[in-house]
Amino acid sequence: MIDVYSTATPNGHKVHIMLEECGLPYRVHHIDIGAGDQFKPDFLAISPNNKIPAIVDADGPDGKPISLFESGAILVYLASKVGKFLGNSDREKFNTLQWLMFQMGGVGPMLGQAHHFRIYAPEKIEYAINRYTNETRRLYGVIDKQVKKSGYLAGEEYTIADIATFPWLRSWKNQGIDWTEFPDAKRWFDEISERPAVQRGVEVLANLRKPLLDDKSRETLFGGTQYAKR
């Protein structure tokens, strides 16, 4: 049994989708990030960077429990555990990993900043909104070009690179995106949306998601509570 500590965010949904795709048994523990659950000692013990998601697999590689944080690392671990969604040859695996890193280093951080300055920031800063919206559009263009050429991000097969990237594009409207500019990315997005495991994965904890616009949530996520030394 895999214990998943998460909430209904793009990074959380990466792991929810992957677990559904892999068919692995798992148990979900909701981490209410607006309320500050991510700062509790028990969670920090498995996720020292106080970010979701994190997992504990009772049946680790050596038969002993293993805990992991960082969504990309979790995807690689689960793919290795089941022997799927990572590629078969070394060439395929490294190609998948480079597109996973594209998501981890580019898509997630930049789209996250677009979300912040377009939606959550208490003041509208035009420079920041334009910078991150433009970078978001550029990244959509990279995805559009790649999937037009190869079908999926890492080639002809669906991999953890697609699983990692897809949840971030679900908020395309909030990111200022017009799908008509990116028809191949839209085709890719719609195809992934139709996968039964994806549909199940994005529903995990979705009923517990709350708007993060109240003063307490803002302070917890973006204020002194987030930056306190632990």
C-alpha positions as CSV (number, residue, x, y, z in Angstrom):
1,M,0.0,0.0,0.0
2,I,1.2,3.5,-0.9
3,D,0.3,6.4,1.4
4,V,-0.1,9.6,-0.6
5,Y,0.0,13.0,1.2
6,S,-1.4,15.5,-1.2
7,T,-4.1,18.0,-2.2
8,A,-5.9,18.8,-5.5
9,T,-3.2,20.9,-7.2
10,P,-1.4,20.3,-10.5
11,N,1.6,18.7,-8.6
12,G,-0.7,16.6,-6.5
13,H,-2.7,15.4,-9.6
14,K,0.5,14.3,-11.3
15,V,0.9,11.6,-8.6
16,H,-2.9,10.8,-8.4
17,I,-3.0,10.2,-12.2
18,M,0.2,8.1,-12.1
19,L,-1.1,5.9,-9.4
20,E,-4.3,5.4,-11.3
21,E,-2.4,4.7,-14.5
22,C,-0.2,2.1,-12.7
23,G,-3.1,0.4,-10.9
24,L,-1.2,0.5,-7.6
25,P,-3.2,0.4,-4.4
26,Y,-3.0,3.7,-2.5
27,R,-4.4,5.6,0.4
28,V,-4.8,9.4,0.3
29,H,-4.2,11.7,3.2
30,H,-5.4,15.3,2.6
31,I,-2.8,18.0,3.3
32,D,-4.8,21.3,3.6
33,I,-2.1,23.7,2.4
34,G,-4.3,26.8,3.1
35,A,-4.6,25.8,6.7
36,G,-0.9,25.0,7.1
37,D,-0.9,21.2,7.3
38,Q,2.3,21.2,5.3
39,F,4.2,22.7,8.2
40,K,3.3,19.9,10.7
41,P,6.2,17.9,12.0
42,D,4.8,14.5,10.8
43,F,4.5,15.9,7.2
44,L,7.9,17.6,7.3
45,A,9.5,14.3,8.3
46,I,8.7,13.0,4.8
47,S,8.6,16.3,2.9
48,P,11.3,18.6,4.4
49,N,10.6,21.3,1.8
50,N,7.0,21.5,3.1
51,K,5.5,20.9,-0.3
52,I,3.0,18.4,-1.5
53,P,2.9,15.7,-2.8
54,A,4.8,13.1,-0.8
55,I,4.5,9.3,-0.6
56,V,5.4,6.5,1.7
57,D,5.6,3.1,0.0
58,A,5.4,0.3,2.6
59,D,7.0,-2.0,0.0
60,G,10.1,-0.1,-1.0
61,P,12.9,-1.4,-3.4
62,D,14.5,-3.5,-0.6
63,G,11.2,-4.6,0.9
64,K,11.4,-1.8,3.5
65,P,9.3,1.4,3.6
66,I,10.5,4.3,1.6
67,S,9.3,7.9,1.6
68,L,9.7,10.3,-1.2
69,F,9.0,14.0,-1.9
70,E,9.1,16.0,-5.1
71,S,6.5,15.0,-7.7
72,G,9.1,14.3,-10.5
73,A,11.0,12.0,-8.3
74,I,7.8,10.2,-7.3
75,L,6.8,9.7,-10.9
76,V,10.2,8.2,-11.8
77,Y,10.0,5.9,-8.8
78,L,6.5,4.7,-9.6
79,A,7.4,4.2,-13.3
80,S,10.4,2.2,-12.2
81,K,8.3,0.2,-9.8
82,V,5.8,-0.9,-12.4
83,G,8.1,-0.8,-15.5
84,K,5.9,1.5,-17.5
85,F,5.7,5.1,-18.7
86,L,9.4,5.7,-18.6
87,G,10.6,4.1,-21.8
88,N,12.4,0.8,-22.4
89,S,15.8,1.6,-23.8
90,D,18.3,4.0,-22.2
91,R,17.7,6.4,-25.1
92,E,14.0,6.4,-24.5
93,K,14.4,6.8,-20.7
94,F,16.8,9.8,-21.1
95,N,14.4,11.4,-23.6
96,T,11.5,11.0,-21.2
97,L,13.6,12.4,-18.4
98,Q,14.6,15.5,-20.3
99,W,10.9,16.3,-21.0
100,L,10.1,15.6,-17.4
101,M,12.8,18.1,-16.4
102,F,11.2,20.6,-18.9
103,Q,8.0,20.4,-16.9
104,M,9.8,20.5,-13.5
105,G,12.1,23.4,-14.4
106,G,9.9,25.3,-16.8
107,V,6.2,24.5,-17.1
108,G,5.5,24.2,-13.3
109,P,7.5,27.2,-12.0
110,M,6.5,29.6,-14.9
111,L,2.8,28.7,-15.0
112,G,2.8,28.8,-11.2
113,Q,4.1,32.4,-11.3
114,A,1.5,33.2,-14.0
115,H,-1.2,31.9,-11.6
116,H,0.2,33.9,-8.7
117,F,0.4,37.3,-10.4
118,R,-2.7,36.9,-12.4
119,I,-5.0,35.6,-9.6
120,Y,-3.5,35.5,-6.1
121,A,-1.2,38.5,-5.8
122,P,-2.9,41.2,-3.7
123,E,-1.8,43.9,-6.1
124,K,-1.8,43.7,-9.9
125,I,1.7,44.2,-11.2
126,E,1.6,44.7,-14.9
127,Y,5.2,43.9,-15.5
128,A,4.9,40.5,-13.6
129,I,1.6,39.6,-15.3
130,N,3.0,40.3,-18.7
131,R,6.3,38.5,-18.1
132,Y,4.8,35.3,-16.8
133,T,1.9,35.2,-19.2
134,N,4.3,35.7,-22.1
135,E,6.6,32.9,-20.8
136,T,3.6,30.7,-20.4
137,R,2.6,31.2,-24.0
138,R,6.1,30.5,-25.1
139,L,6.1,27.2,-23.2
140,Y,2.7,26.2,-24.7
141,G,4.4,26.9,-28.1
142,V,7.2,24.5,-27.2
143,I,4.6,21.8,-26.3
144,D,2.6,22.5,-29.4
145,K,5.6,22.0,-31.7
146,Q,6.8,18.9,-29.9
147,V,3.6,17.0,-29.9
148,K,2.9,17.9,-33.5
149,K,6.2,16.2,-34.4
150,S,6.0,13.2,-32.1
151,G,2.5,12.7,-30.8
152,Y,3.5,12.9,-27.1
153,L,6.2,14.9,-25.4
154,A,8.8,12.2,-25.3
155,G,7.9,10.4,-28.6
156,E,5.1,8.2,-29.8
157,E,4.4,6.7,-26.4
158,Y,2.6,8.3,-23.4
159,T,5.0,8.7,-20.5
160,I,5.5,10.4,-17.2
161,A,6.5,13.5,-19.1
162,D,2.9,13.8,-20.3
163,I,1.5,12.9,-16.9
164,A,3.6,15.6,-15.3
165,T,2.7,18.3,-17.8
166,F,-1.0,17.7,-18.4
167,P,-2.3,18.9,-15.0
168,W,-0.6,22.3,-15.3
169,L,-2.4,23.0,-18.6
170,R,-5.9,22.3,-17.1
171,S,-5.9,26.0,-15.9
172,W,-5.2,27.3,-19.3
173,K,-7.9,30.0,-19.0
174,N,-6.4,31.4,-15.9
175,Q,-3.1,31.5,-17.6
176,G,-4.4,33.7,-20.4
177,I,-4.1,31.0,-23.1
178,D,-6.2,30.9,-26.3
179,W,-6.1,27.3,-27.5
180,T,-6.6,28.3,-31.1
181,E,-3.0,29.4,-31.1
182,F,-1.9,25.9,-30.1
183,P,-4.0,23.4,-32.0
184,D,-1.6,20.4,-31.6
185,A,-1.2,21.0,-27.9
186,K,-5.0,21.1,-27.7
187,R,-5.3,17.8,-29.5
188,W,-2.7,16.3,-27.1
189,F,-4.5,17.8,-24.1
190,D,-7.9,16.5,-25.2
191,E,-6.5,13.0,-25.8
192,I,-5.0,12.8,-22.4
193,S,-8.2,14.2,-20.8
194,E,-10.1,11.2,-22.2
195,R,-8.0,8.6,-20.5
196,P,-10.0,6.9,-17.7
197,A,-7.1,6.9,-15.3
198,V,-6.6,10.6,-15.8
199,Q,-10.3,11.3,-15.3
200,R,-10.1,9.3,-12.0
201,G,-6.9,11.0,-10.9
202,V,-8.1,14.6,-11.3
203,E,-11.0,13.8,-9.1
204,V,-8.8,12.7,-6.2
205,L,-9.4,15.2,-3.3
206,A,-11.1,17.6,-5.8
207,N,-14.1,17.9,-3.5
208,L,-11.9,19.3,-0.7
209,R,-10.3,22.0,-2.8
210,K,-11.0,25.5,-1.5
211,P,-10.3,29.0,-2.9
212,L,-7.0,30.2,-1.5
213,L,-8.0,33.9,-1.6
214,D,-8.8,34.6,2.1
215,D,-6.3,36.4,4.3
216,K,-5.3,33.4,6.3
217,S,-4.6,31.3,3.3
218,R,-2.6,34.1,1.7
219,E,-0.5,34.5,4.8
220,T,0.1,30.8,5.1
221,L,1.1,30.3,1.5
222,F,2.7,33.6,0.6
223,G,3.6,35.3,3.9
224,G,5.6,34.9,7.0
225,T,4.3,31.4,7.8
226,Q,5.7,30.0,4.5
227,Y,9.1,31.6,5.0
228,A,9.6,30.9,8.7
229,K,12.7,28.9,9.6
230,R,12.0,25.3,10.6
